[in-house]
Amino acid sequence: MSWLPTYHQRNLGNLDDLAPNTRAQAMKWYQYCVDNKIDVLVYETLRTMAQQRENLAKGASKTLKSFHLTGQALDFVPIQDGKAQWAKEAYGKFPFYAAIQYAEKLGFESGYRWGWDAPHLQYNYKGYGTDKALTVAAAAPINVMSKEEILALQEKLVKLGLDTNGVDGIHGKGTTNAVMILQRRTGLTIDGVAGEATLAKIDELLKKKSFVATPGIFRVVTGTFGTPEAAEAAAKELGFNARKGAEDNRVYTGVFTSLESAEEARALIAVEHGYNPKIKSYSA
């Protein structure tokens, strides 16, 4: 199994209490911490009004309109050698400062910048209290599989006709999308995580020699950009092996071998980047 933070299960439990879109972004942030072996404790997320009033009375909070009340905030503390590092200075050191920077890249506002609330990360979404329903972009799963286990998973998914965007031992967007497609089509919980039930279903389908997806050759096209430089910058940001067109300023993803994988990628690109992408079929 891969490296996990000291308080992994507690972290997951607290993150699960967040509002849906905040949780989706927070899980991406937590995956970054896992991938980079940044040990953190997420010690508080959703908070009651009674707790907030108590914090305000103690001076720990400065408002009753806390993003914790709406499930749009989390508090974390750096962990070193199994011990919490509460001093503000700890947040400014590597690798914890890198975690803050990544959270900000995802759209979080960091209390570290305020100078008095370093543990705090809040996600505005569309405003205070607006995070009610999950958009089509699902929360990124926490991958705890080894590279060998991921390779085996990818090989099985490909046999079922699902596109993992490469058999490389990396649990990226392509593998997550493939797992979610399988879960959706077989009535399982759609979380992108290859847990016990999902792995059992995969083995069952392989024994039946089932084919889960719609085969073909597809790419996702995001549209035309004003300059080659803008198109190249967008391609780098999108992922999915995206690149600028050879003869135009459009951005194309890499090839998908199932329609469902292309549809998942199109939905994620639309929500995460605000584009209106189209699927182009190259099937004969």
N, C-alpha and C positions, 0 to 999 in steps of 0.2 A: 504493500500500500504506500501511497505517497505521504510526504511529510504533512502533518496537520498541526494547527495551533494548539497550545496547551489546553485551552478551554473550548475546543471545537464544538462539542455538543451544546454547551451553554450558549455559545455564539449563535448557532443555528436556531436555537429555540427563541432567542431574543429577536433575531432578524425576522423570524416568521411572524412576529407581531406587528411589523410595519405595514403601512398602507401599500396597496399593490404595486404602483409604479415606483414608489420610493424603495420598496423591497427589491424590485427588479434591478434598480441601479445599485443598491447596497450589496446585492449578491455578486454583481460584477466587481465591485470594489473588494469584497471579501475574497473572491476568486483570485484577484490580483495579489492579495496578501498571502494566500495559500501558495500560489505559483512562485512567489518570490521569498517564501519562508519568512514572512514578517509576522512575528508572534504578537497578537493583539487579543484583548478581552473586550468584547462588546457587552458592556455591563448594564446598559439601559437603552430601551427604545420607547415603546408606548408608555405613557405616564397618565395617571388619573389627575383630576382637578385638585383632589385633596393633597396629593403629593406635590403638585405645583404650588399650591398655597403655602405649604410647609417650606418648600425651597425658597419661596419669595420672602417669607418671614425670616429665614436664616441668612438671607443674602446670597444664596447659591444661584438664584435666578433673579432676573431684573424685570420680568413681565409675567402676567397671567396668560398672555397670548403666546404660549410656547408651541413650537412645532412638534414637540413630544406628545402633546395632547391630541394631535390629529394623525399621529403615526408617521410623521414626515421627518423624523430626526433620530439619530443614534448617538450615544456617547461611548467612546472606547478609550482604553488605556494601553500603552505599550507594555509588553511583557519581556523581561530579560532574565534568563536563568530561572524561569518560573515565577518571578516576582514582578508585581505591578510597579511601574515607574510613573508616579503621579506628578512629578515636577514638570513644569511647562517646558523646561530645557530639553526634556527627553523627547518631546514631540518634534523638536527642531533638529534632531540628529538622524543620521542614516541608520536604518532604512525607513523610520517612521515618518519622516518628513516627505519621503517619496510617496508613501501611502496617502498622505494628506493631498499632495499634488495630484495624484491620480483621482482621488475623490472629487477634487475641484474640476478636473477634466470631464468627469461624468455629470457635472452639474450641481454638485453639492457646494454649499457655502460652509466654510470652516470657521469655527469659533477660535481657532488658533490665531486667525488674523485679527480678531477683536482684542487680543491681548489679555483676556481674562477667562476664556472658556475653551481651553485647548482641546478637551475631549470631544467637543460638540461638532457634529456634521448634520446639516439640515438640507432638505431637498424641497425647493419651492414648488416644483411641478408647474401648475398653472396658477399658483397663488395659495395662500393659507387656507387649509381645509378643503382643497379642491381634489385631492387624490382619493377618489372614490371607487373607480373601476379600472381594471387592468386593461391597457392597450394591447394590440395584437402582438407586441414584442414580449415574449415570455421572460420570466426571470432566468438569468444565467444559472445553471446548476453548479454545485460545488463538486468538482471532480476529485475523487479519492482513489482512482484506479492507477495502477502502475502502467508504465509504457507498454509492457508486454500484454497486460489485460486490455488496454485500449486497442492495441493492434488486433488482438483476437476478436474484440467486439466489432471493429471496423470491417474485418474480413467477413464476419457473419452477416453484417448489415448489407454489404455489397452483394453477397450471394442471394439476399432477399430482394435485390433490385433497388436498394436505397443508396443514395449518393452521399458519401461522407466527406467529400471534397479532399480526397486523398487517404491512402492507407499508410499513415506515418507515425502512429503512436501518440498523436497530439489530439486531445479532446477539445477541439475548437468548435466554431459555429457550425461547420458542416456536419460533424458527428452529432452534436446536440440536435440539429434540425432533423437528422435521420431518425434519431431515437424518438423525437416528438411525433414524427409522421407515423411511425410504427405504433406508438401508444395510442394515437388518435384513431387509427384504423382498426385497432384490436380492442378498444374499450377500456384501456388502462388509464391510470392517472397520468395526465400530460404534464410532466415536469422536466423532461429532457435528461433524466437521470436513469442510467442503466442499473436499476436495483434488482433485487431478487426476482420479483414478479416479471419484470421486463426481460431479464435474461432467460427466465424459464419459458416465456412466450416466444422468444427468438429461437430457442432450441426446438420448441414444439413446431414452429413454422418450418424450420429447416428440415425436420424429419418428414414433414408433409410435402416438401419441395414447393412451398408456396412462393408466390411472387407478390410483394406488397405494393410496389409503386408502379407508376405509369412510365415505361421506358421511353427514351428518346434523347435528343441532344438539344439543350436549352441554354440560353444565357439571359442575364438580366441587364437591360439597358437603362441607364439613369436619365438620359436626355443629353442635350447639347450644351456645352459650356462656352463662354465667350472667348476664351483664349486657350492655347495648348497648355499653358502653365496651370490654369485653373482646373482643367480636366485632369492633368497629372496629379495635382494636389488632392482632388476628390477621389481619384483611384486609390491613392495611398491610404486615404482615410477609411474607405469602404470595407476593405478586406475582401474575402471571397475571390482572391487572386484577380482583382479588378485591374484593368489597364485602360489607357487612352486608346481610342481607335487609331489605326495606322494612317487613315486618310481623312479623319474628321476629328472633331473635339468632343465626341461622345465618349462615355465611359461604359465599358462592358465588363461584366464579371467573367470569371473563368467558366468553363463548360460544366453544366450539370447533366447527369445521365438519367435523371428522373424529373418529371414535371413538378412533383410535390416538393422536391428540394429547391427547385427554382422559385416556387411560390413562397416557401418559407423565407428564402433569402430576400425576395422582393418585399415581403411584409416587414422584415426587420430593417431593411434599408429605408423604407418609407417612414417608419416611426422614428428611428434613431437619427436620421439625417434630413428628414423633411422633403425628400425628393418624391417624385411621382413616377417610379420606374415601371418599365414594361418588360414582359417576357417575350423573347424572340426564339422561335422554334427553328431548328435546323434539320428537323427530321424529314426524311425523304418521303 
